[in-house]
Each structure stands twice: as C-alpha cells, then as structure tokens.
C-alpha cells in the first residue's frame, strides 16, 4: 500500500502523524511511504531522517493526494485538503466531526473513507488513540489556565498554589475521565484547592481513592455546578462523549456567577465544547472574554508541545497504521467491533452511529 503523510495545515499545528521509525517499519512491511517535505520538522524530525528510514520525500501535498491510497493525519482535513480528497482515499486520523456540521458535510461531499482515531476502541472498551492526547490536554489545561489567571493576561491575578498565609486558587474540573483526572492531579500538585465533578458514582469512588488530599469529588448535578462555579478561579471543561458532540454543562446565565477575571479552559472544544459561550481558538490567539471571564478554547491543545505529543500519539497509532496498511480497510474493520466503530465515513455516508446522531438529516448507511 502507498501511505502518504501530510504536513499538517491546521493553525499552529506542530505534530506529525508518523515518525521516521514508523516510516522504517512500514517500508520493512513492504509498503511505500510518501512524506511531504517539512512534515516532521516542527516536531523534531527533519526530512533527512525520513529519507534514511526509507520514505520518499515529496515536494507538495498534491503529490500525496495524487499517489497515496492511505493518508495518515493528526487533525481533521482542512478546507483545502477536502477539495483534494477523493473516494479512492482512506484517511486515518482525528476527525472530530460531531462538533462541526460544515466539516461533516465536506467529508461526505469528498466521499473518502474516514477512519477516526477518536472512535476506535480496544477490546476492553477504552479509546487507545484518544487517551495519549487526552492525558496531555488535561495536563496542559492547568498549565494554560494558571498562565491566564495572571493579571497581565486579563486574569484575576491569582497564583494557583497560593503561598504561606495566602489561600490557593479554587479549581473546578468538570469530568472525571482521562482529561479531568490528569487536570486534577496537576492542579493538586501545584497546590490548588481542586473539586472534580462527574455523574458516574463509580468514577467518583475511584477518584476519591486515587486523588491527592487537596482534591474533592462532587456529584455533578446542575445545582452543584452552579455552587462551585461561583467559587472557582479556574474551570476545566473535560467532558467526553466519544464520537458525539460534548454536552453543554455551563450556559451563559451560569457563566455570569463567576468571578471577574476567572478562567475557563474548554478541552471539549474539539467536540463542540461544554460551555455555551465556547468557540474554537488557536495557539496564536488563544483567548477571548465573555462576561469578564477569560475563555481559553484552543482546538488542538497538545500541538503546543509537538515533540512530546508526536511521540505519545505515534506510540499509540503506529500499530494500527501498520495493521490497516497490511489488511486493507475491509479486513481492518472486520478485526472486531472496536475497529468497526472507527469507521466514520464511506461512500458519501456517515457510518458511525454517534456521528449520525449529531446530524440526523445527513446521509447515513
């Protein structure tokens, strides 16, 4: 199979979908690997490393689209890429279509086969290709939130951990999954007073046992959210419904009870966001203010640490890329139900139930 690796074009995206070691292993498997010039440079992998690994360096994305059968990506196809994708292509990467009707319609119009990292499940039901980036995003959410609490960046001027004689900041984490648990641990490690909310009691019991002493678990009903929003200096939106749009947990009215200069970080923004006032931002322009609350809603947060993120991502994705290249789409999907759930689009129709539920009027299989 001919495997193409594009240079990512999403704003401020510094990751690459395949490292040189991946190119070496794919070529040893008998496949051809085409790498767009400069694709790995921003994550620490120069073109020469790919060439030494057996990949063919190509000068432009057009060559990738013309010659490749399987295209591996990090982020969802951008508008210029959608115009070049054809039904003969298979795209394997993060698609996050449930959060964007425009993107979903563009994918259907292009007619390619879309296999999504974020909906592929392991036999135990986990999301092996989403977990590494969720871990990084959770940790980064606190790092970024702490920064934007600083007064020069229009925050409240609060130090997350406080100092002796001065109380720490109050951090509210909405969602106790991979993102939320990583966020809570980092915030606790910085000395903040942390509340983590979820509506799954089993999750809360596990968190209660495993979290540091300065983390409190609270059942996330609407009244509890209101109460803790009013106290919070920093709120992390960390709710995930795999393949589906994120639930709106905080509306505009609730936002108004928050302290002026407090910060919200919506890690769920890839799936539409869990704050009513959230809209995607970029690393170049990461924040905006609504009702005196700073909003940080960067849609590709792990890209900020592209070297770390690329290694973490490709450690997880490479075995699946090799399996897909070896088996082809049909046999790859037949491996098990978890592989089949990764199929989001084919033949101009939605093939994933959760994505279909987000757009009931669009064509589905």
GIZI-V913964 format. One line per field, one symbol per residue. phi: phi as a letter, one per 40 degrees, with the letter a starting at -180 (. if undefined). psi: psi as a letter, one per 30 degrees, with the letter a starting at -180 (. if undefined). Layout:
phi->???
psi->???
//
This chain:
phi->.cbbbcccbcdfcbcbcacdccccccccchcbbbbcdgcbccbgbcdcccccchcccbcacdccccbccbbbbccddcdccdcbcbdccbbbicbfcccaccccccccccgccbbbdcbcbcdcgcbcccddccccccccccdcccccccccbgccgbcdcgadgbccccbbbchbccccccccccccccgccbbbbabbccccccccccccccbbcbcccdcccdcccccccbbbcbcbbdgbcccccbccccdccccdgcbbbbcccdbhgbbdccacbbccbcbabbfgbcbbbccbdcccbdccccccccdccddccccccccgcdccccdacccccccbaafgbcbbccccccbcccdac
psi->kjkkjlkkfkkhjglkfkleeeeeeeeffglkkkkkkgefefggjleeeeeffglkkkflfeeeeefkekkkldllklefeeffklffkkkjakehfffjeeeeeeeeeegljjjkefgkklfgfliffeeefeeeeeeeeeeeeeeffkefggafhkkefalkfklllkkkjjkgaeeeeeeeeeeeffgljkkkklgjeeeeeeeeefllfgkkkkkhleeeeeefeffkekkkjhkkjkflkkkjfjleeeefflkkflkkjjfgffgfkgkegkkkllfeifllkkhgkkkjhkfiefffieeeeeeeefeefeeeeeeeeefleeeeffeleeeeffjekkhglkgkeeeeffifflkl.
//
